[in-house]
Amino acid sequence: ELPEPGASIVDKHDGKTIGKIVAPPAPGTTVLLAQMRLDRLGLLGDKEKWSRTNRILIGDSTKEYRYLPYLPLWWPEIDPETGKEKVVEEEEDGEEELDDL
């Protein structure tokens, strides 16, 4: 049975929802697309950390899965205090150098 978009991803360790399925696996694969809570992946410096032995449940299924988080290179740096994109203040000297070109 394939996971349906919108199905919850639940951490088996504590029963908390940590994500939702965005797209089911393509035919012949076991890879799916999910939106995950960044704090549960250890990306915000919290106590929760991803481990290759983490187990999850999808939807109402009792079958256990493991997950591999992927963060693209273009993903912005995250502010651990807000959980949002970190605002980088540009130096005014750099702008003047560009104006001189």
Salt bridges, closest charged atoms under 4 A:
ASP11 OD2 - ARG40 NH2 2.80
ASP14 OD2 - ARG40 NH2 2.92
ASP39 OD2 - ARG37 NH2 2.82
GLU48 OE1 - ARG40 NE 3.80
GLU64 OE2 - LYS12 NZ 2.96
GLU64 OE1 - ARG55 NE 3.06
GLU77 OE2 - LYS86 NZ 3.18
